[in-house]
């Protein structure tokens, strides 16, 4: 449904239930569905293997500089702002911070 013409995957690429799909299976699908498949070797940036898993881990751990190095650009997120129940205003309220924490609801 994506009308892909070329799919590039990493050397450890797996997909599907229990990660049973592999490069050979994707390549075979490409032959029957009319798209090319290629695989590239992994590489490192500043001692970190470049992968989506490593980017997610860096973001979860707040290592924004590592995430930026792996992505080749600063991490960003976009979406449409939604109005919520205004509960963030009550988080962490103190006399010094009467409005609590600013929060943001995004629709992707």
C-alpha positions as a Python dict, from the first residue, in 0.01 Angstrom:
ca = {
    (1, 'X'): (0, 0, 0),
    (2, 'X'): (301, 231, 35),
    (3, 'X'): (408, 188, -328),
    (4, 'X'): (768, 153, -214),
    (5, 'X'): (1028, 132, -487),
    (6, 'X'): (1339, 88, -273),
    (7, 'X'): (1377, -32, 87),
    (8, 'X'): (1705, 7, 275),
    (9, 'X'): (1750, -187, 601),
    (10, 'X'): (2027, -236, 855),
    (11, 'X'): (2237, -549, 887),
    (12, 'X'): (2040, -665, 1193),
    (13, 'X'): (1695, -592, 1044),
    (14, 'X'): (1405, -809, 1165),
    (15, 'X'): (1030, -759, 1137),
    (16, 'X'): (696, -919, 1208),
    (17, 'X'): (564, -1127, 1493),
    (18, 'X'): (846, -1239, 1722),
    (19, 'X'): (1090, -1078, 1474),
    (20, 'X'): (1064, -1380, 1245),
    (21, 'X'): (1094, -1177, 924),
    (22, 'X'): (1446, -1118, 797),
    (23, 'X'): (1631, -965, 505),
    (24, 'X'): (1583, -1275, 283),
    (25, 'X'): (1206, -1269, 342),
    (26, 'X'): (1187, -897, 266),
    (27, 'X'): (1400, -943, -46),
    (28, 'X'): (1168, -1220, -166),
    (29, 'X'): (867, -994, -105),
    (30, 'X'): (1041, -722, -304),
    (31, 'X'): (1082, -954, -602),
    (32, 'X'): (716, -1051, -599),
    (33, 'X'): (583, -700, -527),
    (34, 'X'): (822, -503, -748),
    (35, 'X'): (1054, -313, -513),
    (36, 'X'): (1428, -329, -457),
    (37, 'X'): (1578, -418, -119),
    (38, 'X'): (1930, -338, 1),
    (39, 'X'): (2111, -382, 329),
    (40, 'X'): (2375, -158, 480),
    (41, 'X'): (2637, -233, 743),
    (42, 'X'): (2601, -68, 1082),
    (43, 'X'): (2828, 215, 1188),
    (44, 'X'): (2914, 408, 1501),
    (45, 'X'): (2915, 773, 1601),
    (46, 'X'): (3126, 864, 1905),
    (47, 'X'): (3138, 498, 2008),
    (48, 'X'): (2760, 449, 1985),
    (49, 'X'): (2609, 211, 1729),
    (50, 'X'): (2363, 408, 1519),
    (51, 'X'): (2019, 248, 1553),
    (52, 'X'): (1664, 351, 1633),
    (53, 'X'): (1690, 147, 1955),
    (54, 'X'): (1995, 347, 2068),
    (55, 'X'): (1820, 675, 1981),
    (56, 'X'): (1515, 572, 2188),
    (57, 'X'): (1739, 470, 2479),
    (58, 'X'): (1927, 800, 2468),
    (59, 'X'): (1597, 990, 2471),
    (60, 'X'): (1458, 780, 2759),
    (61, 'X'): (1773, 850, 2961),
    (62, 'X'): (1771, 1221, 2879),
    (63, 'X'): (2097, 1199, 2681),
    (64, 'X'): (1991, 1460, 2427),
    (65, 'X'): (2345, 1522, 2297),
    (66, 'X'): (2386, 1150, 2220),
    (67, 'X'): (2045, 1142, 2049),
    (68, 'X'): (2143, 1443, 1837),
    (69, 'X'): (2476, 1283, 1742),
    (70, 'X'): (2302, 959, 1640),
    (71, 'X'): (2034, 1142, 1442),
    (72, 'X'): (2275, 1389, 1283),
    (73, 'X'): (2049, 1672, 1401),
    (74, 'X'): (1880, 1783, 1723),
    (75, 'X'): (1583, 1566, 1826),
    (76, 'X'): (1246, 1725, 1750),
    (77, 'X'): (882, 1629, 1771),
    (78, 'X'): (580, 1779, 1601),
    (79, 'X'): (205, 1747, 1616),
    (80, 'X'): (-113, 1941, 1671),
    (81, 'X'): (-165, 2086, 2018),
    (82, 'X'): (-479, 1963, 2194),
    (83, 'X'): (-644, 2119, 2496),
    (84, 'X'): (-651, 1881, 2790),
    (85, 'X'): (-806, 1874, 3134),
    (86, 'X'): (-553, 2133, 3262),
    (87, 'X'): (-418, 1883, 3518),
    (88, 'X'): (-56, 1981, 3457),
    (89, 'X'): (-123, 2306, 3638),
    (90, 'X'): (-170, 2108, 3959),
    (91, 'X'): (152, 1903, 3929),
    (92, 'X'): (426, 2016, 4162),
    (93, 'X'): (245, 2326, 4286),
    (94, 'X'): (437, 2513, 4554),
    (95, 'X'): (418, 2869, 4685),
    (96, 'X'): (716, 2947, 4458),
    (97, 'X'): (551, 2772, 4163),
    (98, 'X'): (177, 2837, 4196),
    (99, 'X'): (98, 2721, 3841),
    (100, 'X'): (274, 2383, 3866),
    (101, 'X'): (440, 2250, 3551),
    (102, 'X'): (365, 2341, 3194),
    (103, 'X'): (250, 2040, 2993),
    (104, 'X'): (157, 1984, 2634),
    (105, 'X'): (-90, 1743, 2471),
    (106, 'X'): (-3, 1649, 2113),
    (107, 'X'): (-203, 1466, 1848),
    (108, 'X'): (20, 1291, 1598),
}
